[in-house]
Amino acid sequence: MLKYIILAITLMLHTHRVTAQDPIPLPLPSKEDKVQVSNSPNEASTKQIMKKIPIKIGFNRNEDDLYIPLAGAICIFINEETETSCRLNQYNDSISALNAMLSGDIDIIMTNSLLGKYAIDGNKPFGNDNMQLKKIRFIGSFFDAKLSILASRDANIKTLDDLKNTTINIGKQYTNQRLIFDEILKAKQWNIADFQGSAEIDNSEAVKAICDKTVDSIIIVGEDRNKYMKEATRLCEVVIVSLTSNDIDLFTNDSRFLKSTIPGGMYIGAPQNIDTITTKAVLLTTSDISSQQVELLMTTINKNLKKIKLLDESLTSLSIEKILSEGKIAQLHEGVVQFMNKNNLKEVN
């Protein structure tokens, strides 16, 4: 319930909705931390007061159900502080959000670690000659975005290998679903021709497609109790495919992936634990953002961590050490390092 209250407050008070075609121009944060003011004839005109340091957070509003309440909660907590202020920017796709960060329109992006690493490696549409990509820095990670493979019960798909020669929804380009599907192709040394057919539709359409048996399987990437997973397992005759240990080993030597489990009983028709892999929802920034901004952000998150954990069950196991360590796909921002040093914190494996 708390996350929906946060969501409502966020949408009413804090959020600007933008598209890739019509971005809202935002002022860049001032490099000056202090200004000179004259309060009265009795006070020195050179008396200095602190400016609030603005922090602008952006994300893809279509990618994940938890991004909005989590980013909204962080922004609300920031606005309660005397030294900082916060504003949210929503984008219609993750590429636009990340490009907005690189161009300086926003300071921080909440995204999936897959997309972040995709950009850092210079893959299309970013381009490996984009020097801005070298400025990307890691702040922290917050929740698992687990791989779930749902298959029609009568399609006889029991393992990852059984997906070959079937029809599958691979998701729209640059979505979490599509990115992880591409990683599956690489890990298994497959190509799209190994499938009978593929669809490129979003999650809501994919649920309808598997219920109508238009496709044999769909891929969903999201937090536990994901709304599309709940809908598909409630409305359709489906099974959730468990990965073998050999398949999991193909991914977990990569910093973007961790071994994970979909707990038994979480979804209808899946009483046993399902072995899978997960990526992380991460906060990324650039080296252009001041250390003071990022340190204030981390201080605020740490101060309000208990409240953040109440937002959703996917956040209950959060610790500041996990935030700083899991899903680390880039160099830590200097402001994070300063926060860790002041609080005697170390990364955990």
N, C-alpha and C positions, 0 to 999 in steps of 0.2 A: 504494500500500500504506500509506503514512504516514497518509493521511486516514482510513483504516479503523481504524488503531491509535488515532488521536486520537478517532475516533467511539466506539470501544469504551470507552476510558478515560473519555471525557466522560459517556457514558450510565451508567457504573458509579459515578462519583465526584461528578459536578458537577450533574446535571440533575434538575430537578423538572418533572414532566409535569402540566399543568393544562388545564382546559377553560374555555370561556366561562361555563359554568354553575357551576363549582366552583373559582374561583380560589384559589390558596394565598395567604393574607395574609402579607405580608412587612413587616418593620420598615423605616421610612424611614431613610435615612442621617442620622447625627447631624450637626448643624450645627457641632459643636465638633470641632476638629482635635486638641485636646490635653486630657488629664485630669491631675489632680493625684493623686499616689500617695505613700504612705509605705512605703519598702522595708525600712528597719531603723531602730533607734533612733539609729544613727550617721549617718543621712542625713536631710537636710531633708525635712519632710513635703510641701513645696511643689515638690519635684523633678517635672519634667514629662517625660512620654514621649509619643511619637506614637501615636495610634490608627491602625489600618489603615482606609483609606477604602474602604467597600464599593461595588462596581459590580455591578449586576444587569442582565443582558442577556436579552432575550426575542425570540422569533421564532416563526413558524408552522412547525411541524414537518412539515406536509404539503406545503409549497409547493415546496421545492427541495432536491435531494439534497446540495448543497454547504453549505447554511446550517448544518447541525449540526456537521460537522467544522471549519468555519471559525470559527464562534462558540465551539466547544469549545476549539480551539487558542488563540484569543485569551484565553479565560478561564484556561486552564492557565498561559499566560505571565504573566498578571496575578497569579495566585496565587503565582508564584515571586518576586514583588517584595515588599519589606519594607513598603512604604507602602500597598499595596492588597490587596483580596481580591475574588473574583468568584464569582458564582453565575449559572447559566443557568436560564431558565424557558421551557418549551415550551408553545405554545398550539395549539389545533386549527384556528384560522383567524387570518388576519392582522388582521382587525378587532378581535378580542379582544386580540391582542398590542399593537396600537397604542393601544387604549383603556386597557390596563394601564399603558402608559407615561404617558399623559395624566393618569391618576389617581394616579401616583406609586408604583404597586406595583413597577414596574421603572424603571430609569434610562435604558436604551438599547434600541432595537429594531433588529434586522436585517431589512430588508424590501426590496421592489422600489421603485424610484424612482416608478413609476406610482402605487402605492398611497399613498406619502408625499405626492405632489403632489395626489392625489385628496382626501386629508384636508385638506391646507393650503387647497385651494380651497373647502372646506366642502361638498363633495358628500355626498349620502346614503351611509351612515347617520349621518354625523358631524354634519351640520347647520351652516349658515353662521353661526349665532348662537352657536356654541361658542367662547368666548373662549380656551379652552385651546389651540385649534389655532394661535393666533397665537404660542404659545410654542415651537412646533416649530423645532428647529435642526439644521443639517447637520453631521455629523462627517466622513464620507468614504465613498467607494465602493470596491468590491473586485473584482467580476467582472461580465462581460457576461451579461445574460439575453436571449438572442437570440430573435427571432421566427422560427419555422420553420413553414411551411405545408406539410403533407403531403397529397397528393392521390392517389386511386386511379389507377393507370396508365391504365386504360381510361375514365376520366372526362373525358379531353381538357381538363384544366385546366393551362394553361401559364403564365398570368399572373394577377395579382390580380383583374383584371376578369373573368376566366373563372369566378370563384367565384359570381358572380350566377347565379341560377336553378339552383343545385345544393343539395345537402344538406351541412350543416357542423356540426361540434361547436364550440360557442362557449364551453364551459367553465361551471363553476358560478359563481354570482354572487360578485363581489369577488375572484376568483382572478386571477392574472396574465394567464391566457388570456382571460378575459372582459373585463378592463380594456383589453387591447390590441385585442380585437375591437371594443369600443365606439369606440376611437380610429380604427380603420379605417373604421367606419361614418361617423364625423364627417368624416374626411379625404376620403373618396370621395363624401360626400353621399348615402349609401345609408340604407336602413332594413331591418329584419328581414324585411319583406314582399318584399324583392327576392330572397329565397332560397326554394327549394322547401320547405325544412324545416331545423330546427335542433335539436341535442341539447344538453343541459346536464349533461355527465358529466365525471368526473375523467379524468386522463391514462391510467391503467391501463385503464379501461373504453373510452376513446377508441381506444386501440391495437386492442383487440378489435373495436370497431365498424368501423374502416376495413379491417381484415383480412377481416371478414365482409361488407364492402360495405354495411353498414347506413347509413353516411354516405359521401359522396364525398370529404370532406376533413376534416382536423382541424388545430387550432392548438396548438403546443407552445411554451412560453416557458421557456428554461433555458440553462445553460452549455453549452459545447462538450462533445461526447461524452455528451450527456444520455442517461440510461438508457432513457427512453421513445422517443427518436429511434432509438437503437440497436436496440431491440426491434422497432419498427415497420418499419424498413428491412430488418431481417433476416427477419422473418416474413411481410411483406406485399409485394404488388406495388404499390409506391408511387413517386412522384416528389416531390422537394422543389422547391417553386415559387420561382423567383428573382424578386425585385422589379425593376421597371424603374427607370431613373434618375428619371423623372418621379414615380413613386410614392414613391421615397425622399425626393425633395425636399418632398413633402407633410408629412413628419414632422420632418426634421432642422433646421427653424427653431425647434424646440421643445427646451428644455433637457432634457427627459426622454428624448429619443431621440438616438442617434448612428448614423451609417452603419456597417455592419459586413459581414462576410463569413463564411459557413460554408465552411471550406477544403475543396477538392476531395479526395475520397478518405477523408474522415472517416467517412462513412456508406456502406453498401452501396448500389450503384446510383447514386451521385452523384460521378462522377469529376471534375467541373468545379466551380470556385468558385461558390457561390450568393450573390448579393447580397441583403442584407436590412437590417433595422434592429435595434438593440439598446437595451434599457434597462439600468439598473445595479442591482446589489445594494448597498444603502446602509445605513450606520449613521446613525440619527436619534436625537436626544434632545430635551430641552426646556430652556428658559432657567432652569428651577428647579434643574437639576443644577449643582453647583458647578464653577467653572473649574478648580479643582485636580483634581477627579475626571477631567474630560475631558482635561486636559493630561497627567495620569498615564497615561491610556488610550493617548493618541497616542504618548507617549514609549515605552511598552511595545511597541506595534505597530511603531514604527520600529526599535526595538532588535532585534526578532525577525522583521523583514521577510523575511530570507533563509529562515528556517524556514517561514514562512507560505507563501512561494512554492513550497515543495516539496510542499505538500499536494495540489495538483492542477494539471494543465497549464493550466487556465483562469486560474491566478494567476501564471504564470511571467513575464508582462510587467509585473507590478505595480511601481510606483515610488511613493515617498511623495508626489511631486508629482501623479501621476495620482489617487491616493487622495483628495487634498484638492480636486481640481478637477472630475473627470468626474462627471456625474450630479448636480451641485449643484442642488438643487431648493429650498433654503431658505437663510436667512442662516446663516453659519458661527457655531458656538458660540464664545463668548468664550475658552473653554479651548483651542480649536483655534487661534484667532488668537494666543494667548500662546505656544503650542507653535511656531507658524510664526515668530514674531518671535525667539524664543530660538535657533532653528535657521537663521535667515536664509533662510526658504523663501517662495516666492511661488506663487500659483496659475498654472497653465498653461492655455492655450486648446486 
